């Protein structure tokens, strides 16, 4: 049965409650707008605060949905093509955690890519699965992590026939996708679950110009950050399942472990409304974003000394299947500017704020909510930068990532070890790490808990430390000391 995508069940329920406005003796304590600081009310108005409710008789319960929330989730499930969908109020972080602990626990094997978000590592710690790591290829010219191929997946399963599932990041932050259809076929031949961290890909279902969505290509689980590019509020996400391999009851039980028992109804309503917007206007909106990004890419590539990555640059290389053209990877290395310097300059001097930067590139994300004026400002700023830095000394190629260090114990064993020791950074080579270390951005760990610090990884991270690079993971972010597991 086709559902009516014009409906907004959760929004309607909250509107009805807001209009009814009963005497309120429940949590939260601000009682609509009456308990909110007047300065805040003056700036944002009153109405939104009447949507900050709890499990009232009209508003349903996220942890046992049977009314408005269930209807909203069913509408989302139909739109994205899954068997069932759950709203997430702890972001895609909790979705990735649930995907991992539903697939494998307690020493069972699960394949995790080395470019996985740290939430996948959290899932390993929570569930105690034994990771089999797989590394995406590296595209050398742009210094980007590429895709994972079906051949890599098949080789992994041949070596680990008891592996219960595989996670893939697709699209990546930079819009790089793997061939999900082929990966799904490999996983299913081995009776294994394919989990796709699709945090950056909810919009890919709404335009033929973009890579196809993971669920449509055969993924068993896809986790989407609806807030990233499809219009909901920050921290609101969805997990979609289309599979006979996934234990639905266990997945739902696991959601109770990682989601708040006080889910935010404003976040959930934003998911309901973003779904409605995408259902009624999504194809037009995503095509608008695609055209804006396409025209901007062409304009940037006319600027001397600055490049913006194209399909021709990336597709078919380093395991890259297709490129999401709404991501603009901008490189000014020929002008002598790192991605870090370019991003900082655009903000400080031109009031243009990009999403992230790495050593070689800076990344702009284009959505349907951008306007031509936004993109013109970016292009004009880049033109001016190109004039100012013409003739600069090109920066050398980025240093290659070090080889994967040796696995010793599971991340959970290392994390919960009662035999940890804090030692000087200079003394940690050859030791088993009790904390992960990830240069940020992009926040991808170079070494996980339970791996032995190699000379190559130590040297790479020591260079990051020497230039005061930003570090995620260790309790001492200066890297003067680290925690290791005593052996």
C-alpha positions as MATLAB code, in Angstrom:
seq = 'XXXXXXXXXXXXXXXXXXXXXXXXXXXXXXXXXXXXXXXXXXXXXXXXXXXXXXXXXXXXXXXXXXXXXXXXXXXXXXXXXXXXXXXXXXXXXXXXXXXXXXXXXXXXXXXXXXXXXXXXXXXXXXXXXXXXXXXXXXXXXXXXXXXXXXXXXXXXXXXXXXXXXXXXXXXXXXXXXXXXXXXXXXXXXXXXXXXXXXXXXXXXXXXXXXXXXXXXXXXXXXXXXXXXXXXXXXXXXXXXXXXXXXXXXXXXXXXXXXXXXXXXXXXXXXXXXXXXXXXXXXXXXXXXXXXXXXXXXXXXXXXXXXXXXXXXXXXXXXXXXXXXXXXXXXXXXXXXXXXXXXXXXXXXXXXXXXXXXXXXXXXXXXXXXXXXXXXXXXXXXXXXXXXXXXXXXXXXXXXXXXXXXXXXXXXXXXXXXXXXXXXXXXXXXXXXXXXXXXXXXXXXXXXXXXXXXXXXXXXXXXXXXXXXXXXXXXXXXXXXXXXXXXX';
ca = [
       0.000    0.000    0.000;
       1.352    3.402   -0.990;
       1.372    5.897    1.860;
       0.382    9.551    1.566;
       3.683   11.435    1.620;
       1.801   14.724    2.019;
       1.019   13.731    5.598;
       3.095   15.025    8.539;
       1.828   12.909   11.454;
       4.281   13.919   14.165;
       4.141   17.604   13.281;
       0.344   17.444   13.280;
       0.265   15.729   16.685;
       2.473   18.369   18.254;
       0.467   21.152   16.635;
      -2.735   19.687   18.054;
      -1.229   19.445   21.534;
       0.150   22.973   21.278;
      -3.237   24.342   20.288;
      -4.990   22.386   23.033;
      -2.395   23.697   25.516;
      -3.449   21.713   28.610;
      -2.332   22.660   32.083;
       1.107   21.052   32.048;
       2.529   19.078   34.954;
       5.071   16.995   33.041;
       8.711   17.223   32.090;
      10.213   19.469   30.660;
       9.881   22.086   33.334;
       9.827   25.230   31.219;
       6.055   24.906   30.592;
       5.910   25.908   26.935;
       7.620   29.307   26.596;
       6.838   30.514   30.137;
      10.019   29.216   31.768;
      12.397   30.294   29.005;
      14.861   33.158   29.461;
      13.205   36.321   28.019;
      16.353   37.231   26.058;
      16.131   33.960   24.140;
      12.389   34.328   23.559;
      12.891   37.831   22.224;
      15.311   36.583   19.569;
      13.665   33.328   18.450;
      10.007   33.774   19.373;
       7.765   31.591   21.510;
       6.186   28.936   19.299;
       9.101   26.522   19.050;
       9.163   26.006   22.814;
       5.638   24.582   22.791;
       7.034   21.743   20.626;
       9.516   20.727   23.313;
       7.326   18.086   24.897;
       7.545   14.530   26.172;
       5.522   11.352   25.673;
       2.111   13.023   26.002;
      -1.126   11.192   25.091;
      -0.888   12.636   21.556;
       2.847   12.493   20.847;
       3.736    8.764   20.916;
       6.896    7.166   22.363;
      10.054    6.732   20.284;
      11.042    3.618   22.244;
       7.695    1.910   21.687;
       6.204    3.738   18.732;
       2.609    2.956   17.857;
       1.105    6.303   16.889;
       2.409    9.507   15.322;
       6.110    8.542   15.499;
       5.477    5.109   14.010;
       3.482    6.656   11.179;
       6.266    9.186   10.538;
       8.885    6.409   10.511;
       6.776    4.334    8.116;
       6.545    7.270    5.729;
      10.333    7.675    5.838;
      10.771    3.950    5.262;
       8.647    4.085    2.136;
      10.418    7.175    0.800;
      13.938    5.752    1.185;
      12.863    2.248    0.175;
      13.563    0.230    3.322;
      11.688   -2.511    5.144;
      11.638   -0.390    8.284;
      13.159    2.846    9.568;
      13.911    4.239   13.014;
      14.420    7.872   13.955;
      17.697    8.651   15.749;
      18.066   11.576   18.156;
      21.697   10.850   19.075;
      22.907   11.365   15.521;
      24.336    8.838   13.102;
      26.849    8.053   15.834;
      24.292    5.892   17.630;
      23.114    4.434   14.313;
      26.596    3.183   13.491;
      26.961    1.820   17.008;
      23.701   -0.101   16.650;
      24.665   -1.417   13.215;
      27.907   -2.828   14.647;
      26.499   -4.390   17.831;
      23.516   -5.866   15.980;
      25.863   -7.543   13.489;
      28.576   -8.909   15.776;
      29.429   -9.097   19.501;
      31.638  -10.956   21.981;
      34.555  -11.902   19.745;
      32.527  -12.469   16.580;
      34.267  -10.981   13.538;
      33.147   -7.843   11.746;
      34.905   -5.999    8.924;
      35.502   -2.309    9.606;
      37.128    0.093    7.097;
      40.078    2.144    8.283;
      38.260    5.313    7.204;
      35.278    4.531    9.440;
      33.923    7.218   11.723;
      34.977    6.807   15.340;
      31.390    5.761   16.155;
      32.186    2.381   14.554;
      35.023    2.003   17.067;
      32.551    2.870   19.837;
      30.369    0.020   18.578;
      33.337   -2.359   18.807;
      33.960   -1.252   22.382;
      30.304   -1.598   23.355;
      29.797   -5.026   21.813;
      33.217   -6.613   21.997;
      33.319   -7.793   18.377;
      36.688   -8.625   16.857;
      37.455   -6.231   14.012;
      38.885   -7.285   10.689;
      40.176   -4.030    9.275;
      40.100   -3.182    5.585;
      41.732   -0.116    4.058;
      40.274    1.924    1.203;
      42.626    2.685   -1.638;
      44.372    6.059   -1.701;
      43.985    8.402   -4.680;
      47.484    9.838   -4.820;
      46.982   12.994   -6.913;
      44.396   14.547   -4.608;
      45.516   12.756   -1.467;
      42.018   11.377   -0.846;
      40.901    8.044    0.526;
      39.100    6.205   -2.237;
      36.672    3.310   -2.182;
      36.596   -0.348   -1.218;
      36.173   -2.819   -4.050;
      34.319   -6.116   -4.372;
      37.692   -7.806   -4.927;
      38.939   -6.530   -1.575;
      35.753   -7.701    0.105;
      35.949  -11.163   -1.438;
      39.591  -11.541   -0.364;
      38.635  -10.508    3.170;
      35.869  -13.131    3.337;
      38.183  -15.813    1.946;
      40.574  -15.128    4.824;
      37.739  -14.678    7.358;
      34.827  -16.922    6.345;
      33.286  -16.441    9.800;
      33.037  -12.649    9.381;
      29.417  -11.699   10.119;
      29.288   -8.385    8.313;
      31.090   -5.509    6.674;
      30.810   -1.751    7.084;
      31.509    0.708    4.262;
      31.579    4.507    4.301;
      29.769    5.662    1.158;
      29.630    8.511    0.275;
      32.620    9.770    2.229;
      32.916   13.354    3.422;
      34.398   14.146    0.006;
      31.509   12.533   -1.885;
      33.459    9.405   -2.832;
      31.400    6.221   -3.158;
      32.142    2.525   -3.431;
      30.178    0.162   -5.656;
      27.565   -0.808   -3.090;
      25.720   -3.169   -5.430;
      28.821   -5.305   -5.964;
      29.768   -5.196   -2.285;
      26.250   -6.294   -1.313;
      26.486   -9.231   -3.696;
      29.783  -10.312   -2.131;
      28.477   -9.977    1.422;
      25.285  -11.881    0.677;
      27.193  -14.744   -0.975;
      28.871  -15.142    2.401;
      25.622  -14.713    4.366;
      26.999  -11.492    5.825;
      25.384   -8.114    6.503;
      26.449   -5.023    4.562;
      26.257   -1.896    6.733;
      26.684    1.440    4.997;
      27.605    4.579    6.890;
      25.556    6.797    4.577;
      25.670    9.813    6.878;
      26.524   12.017    3.902;
      24.220   10.360    1.366;
      20.532   10.780    2.227;
      20.119   13.083   -0.795;
      21.510   10.547   -3.276;
      18.072    8.928   -3.633;
      16.576   12.028   -5.269;
      18.612   12.713   -8.406;
      19.820   10.598  -11.291;
      22.845   12.907  -11.455;
      24.159   11.551   -8.143;
      25.357    8.118   -6.998;
      22.443    5.866   -6.091;
      21.381    5.335   -2.493;
      22.779    2.408   -0.518;
      19.431    0.794    0.303;
      18.443    0.912   -3.373;
      21.720   -0.846   -4.250;
      21.319   -3.753   -1.844;
      22.704   -2.621    1.504;
      21.162   -4.324    4.528;
      21.569   -1.326    6.861;
      22.074    2.340    5.995;
      22.597    5.087    8.555;
      21.823    8.612    7.357;
      22.429   12.028    8.896;
      19.289   13.702    7.569;
      20.530   16.956    9.082;
      23.694   17.066    6.972;
      22.130   17.863    3.599;
      18.399   17.069    3.650;
      16.949   19.637    5.984;
      16.411   18.295    9.512;
      18.006   19.729   12.640;
      21.498   18.880   13.855;
      21.715   15.555   15.722;
      18.690   14.050   13.933;
      19.309   10.959   11.809;
      17.687    7.734   10.606;
      18.634    4.091   10.375;
      17.087    2.129    7.504;
      16.997   -1.670    7.234;
      16.167   -3.728    4.145;
      17.236   -7.286    4.866;
      16.241  -10.741    6.037;
      19.673  -11.079    7.672;
      19.170   -8.374   10.305;
      17.515   -9.357   13.589;
      14.909   -6.589   13.916;
      14.083   -7.342   17.546;
      17.770   -7.237   18.514;
      18.329   -4.003   16.578;
      15.404   -2.356   18.340;
      16.663   -3.574   21.713;
      20.108   -2.188   20.916;
      18.598    1.197   20.098;
      17.508    1.377   23.739;
      21.175    1.090   24.763;
      22.392    4.102   22.814;
      19.453    6.505   22.511;
      18.288    8.947   25.144;
      15.251    7.958   27.199;
      14.182   11.588   26.784;
      14.141   11.950   22.978;
      13.793   15.493   21.717;
      10.474   16.018   19.960;
      11.747   19.072   18.082;
      14.459   16.876   16.520;
      11.974   14.133   15.668;
       9.529   16.644   14.201;
      12.337   18.019   12.067;
      12.829   14.497   10.663;
       9.121   14.245    9.875;
       9.155   17.614    8.104;
      12.432   16.988    6.250;
      10.960   13.716    4.970;
       7.839   15.571    3.817;
       9.933   18.236    2.077;
      12.052   15.634    0.308;
       8.974   13.609   -0.686;
       7.205   16.595   -2.230;
      10.103   18.717   -3.506;
      13.205   16.551   -3.205;
      13.917   15.836   -6.859;
      13.720   19.507   -7.751;
      15.749   20.597   -4.736;
      18.586   18.118   -5.196;
      18.771   18.869   -8.916;
      19.074   22.547   -7.960;
      21.982   21.741   -5.647;
      23.614   19.652   -8.376;
      23.382   22.467  -10.947;
      24.743   25.055   -8.515;
      27.684   22.803   -7.675;
      28.304   21.889  -11.328;
      28.407   25.523  -12.454;
      30.626   26.478   -9.514;
      33.039   23.622  -10.203;
      33.368   24.786  -13.807;
      33.996   28.362  -12.660;
      36.624   27.330  -10.108;
      38.457   25.266  -12.709;
      38.851   28.418  -14.813;
      40.842   30.103  -12.037;
      44.625   29.850  -12.564;
      46.328   27.862   -9.820;
      43.133   26.473   -8.288;
      41.422   23.178   -9.068;
      38.152   21.576   -8.080;
      37.931   17.776   -8.357;
      35.774   16.389  -11.179;
      34.364   12.991  -12.045;
      37.102   12.640  -14.646;
      39.724   13.247  -11.970;
      38.459   10.578   -9.585;
      35.987    8.037  -10.929;
      37.483    4.669  -11.781;
      40.595    5.312   -9.700;
      41.511    3.990   -6.237;
      38.311    1.988   -5.926;
      36.167    5.093   -6.483;
      32.867    4.153   -8.095;
      31.098    7.493   -8.455;
      31.498   11.046   -7.153;
      28.777   13.086   -5.489;
      29.006   16.299   -7.489;
      27.466   18.401   -4.710;
      30.798   18.173   -2.850;
      33.423   20.672   -4.015;
      36.975   19.531   -3.224;
      39.086   22.637   -3.796;
      42.859   22.543   -4.160;
      45.172   25.588   -4.193;
      48.432   23.701   -3.669;
      49.918   25.167   -6.875;
      49.659   28.589   -5.248;
      51.574   27.354   -2.199;
      48.475   27.062   -0.003;
      47.545   24.031    2.035;
      43.902   23.167    2.440;
      44.135   24.332    6.041;
      45.472   27.745    4.999;
      42.884   28.142    2.237;
      39.960   27.374    4.530;
      41.209   29.726    7.234;
      41.842   32.526    4.736;
      38.388   32.201    3.194;
      36.787   32.622    6.596;
      39.050   35.303    8.075;
      39.339   37.515    5.007;
      36.289   36.777    2.831;
      33.606   35.638    5.306;
      33.204   32.322    3.468;
      33.068   29.258    5.720;
      33.860   25.787    4.325;
      33.159   22.449    6.012;
      36.684   21.089    6.512;
      40.220   21.002    5.199;
      43.094   18.582    4.932;
      46.718   19.121    3.963;
      45.944   19.535    0.239;
      42.236   20.351   -0.045;
      39.347   22.325    1.389;
      35.768   21.072    1.119;
      32.583   22.998    0.353;
      29.227   21.229    0.696;
      26.471   22.522   -1.587;
      22.834   21.876   -0.656;
      19.454   22.913   -2.059;
      19.364   25.692    0.537;
      22.396   27.441   -0.949;
      21.768   30.303   -3.343;
      23.747   31.417   -6.371;
      24.970   34.402   -4.375;
      26.679   32.036   -1.897;
      28.545   30.246   -4.671;
      29.452   33.517   -6.416;
      31.037   34.758   -3.191;
      33.119   31.598   -2.992;
      34.263   31.905   -6.612;
      35.046   35.621   -6.276;
      37.078   34.959   -3.137;
      39.057   32.220   -4.874;
      39.735   34.495   -7.840;
      41.154   37.135   -5.521;
      43.272   34.589   -3.649;
      44.623   33.292   -6.963;
      45.751   36.807   -7.925;
      47.338   37.453   -4.556;
      49.314   34.202   -4.487;
      50.162   33.829   -8.159;
      53.695   32.536   -8.554;
      53.738   30.895   -5.129;
      55.868   27.843   -4.516;
      53.728   24.685   -4.877;
      53.446   22.671   -1.696;
      54.940   19.181   -1.744;
      52.723   16.126   -1.958;
      51.102   14.988    1.261;
      52.942   12.375    3.215;
      51.450    8.921    2.638;
      49.522    7.359    5.478;
      51.515    4.739    7.385;
      50.747    1.017    7.106;
      48.097   -0.417    9.408;
      49.642   -1.338   12.780;
      49.467   -4.851   14.196;
      46.291   -6.010   15.946;
      46.922   -7.458   19.439;
      43.645   -7.363   21.423;
      40.126   -6.116   20.688;
      39.279   -2.446   21.221;
      36.925   -3.470   24.048;
      39.664   -5.432   25.836;
      42.024   -2.476   25.576;
      39.416    0.102   26.561;
      38.297   -1.754   29.689;
      41.706   -3.113   30.659;
      42.491   -2.807   34.370;
      46.201   -2.726   33.547;
      46.732    0.609   31.835;
      49.773    2.759   32.225;
      50.427    6.389   31.292;
      53.817    6.821   29.662;
      55.707    9.506   27.781;
      54.959    9.831   24.078;
      58.589    9.146   23.264;
      58.364    5.739   24.958;
      55.199    4.341   23.323;
      56.701    2.748   20.201;
      56.067   -0.988   20.352;
      53.411   -0.663   23.065;
      49.745   -1.720   22.844;
      47.584    1.378   22.816;
      44.713    1.845   25.273;
      43.294    4.822   23.358;
      42.868    5.634   19.700;
      44.636    8.544   17.992;
      43.085   10.392   15.061;
      44.422   13.585   13.463;
      41.462   15.924   12.916;
      40.211   16.590   10.366;
      39.161   14.117    9.097;
      39.041   12.327   12.464;
      40.002    8.900   11.129;
      42.109    6.894   13.597;
      45.628    5.997   12.523;
      45.807    3.605   15.437;
      42.997    1.967   17.379;
      42.834    0.707   20.936;
      44.400   -2.737   21.047;
      46.940   -2.128   18.253;
      50.696   -1.962   18.689;
      52.294    1.406   17.993;
      54.565    1.012   14.972;
      57.536    3.154   14.087;
      55.735    4.382   10.940;
      52.579    5.443   12.796;
      54.630    7.048   15.572;
      56.670    9.084   13.075;
      53.545   10.241   11.233;
      51.774   11.290   14.432;
      54.934   12.911   15.756;
      54.932   15.190   12.707;
      51.310   16.120   13.467;
      52.308   16.817   17.054;
      55.284   18.940   15.948;
      53.080   21.269   13.871;
      50.463   21.492   16.660;
      47.896   19.582   14.641;
      44.506   18.869   16.177;
      44.163   15.383   17.679;
      41.096   13.356   18.669;
      41.129   10.328   20.938;
      43.890   10.479   23.543;
      43.116   11.843   26.994;
      46.229   14.021   26.651;
      45.591   15.793   23.341;
      49.053   17.359   23.406;
      50.454   13.822   22.967;
      53.001   14.490   25.679;
      51.730   11.271   27.285;
      49.546    8.355   26.177;
      47.786    5.413   27.791;
      49.048    1.934   26.958;
      48.083   -1.559   28.081;
      50.626   -3.270   30.278;
      51.788   -6.630   28.905;
];
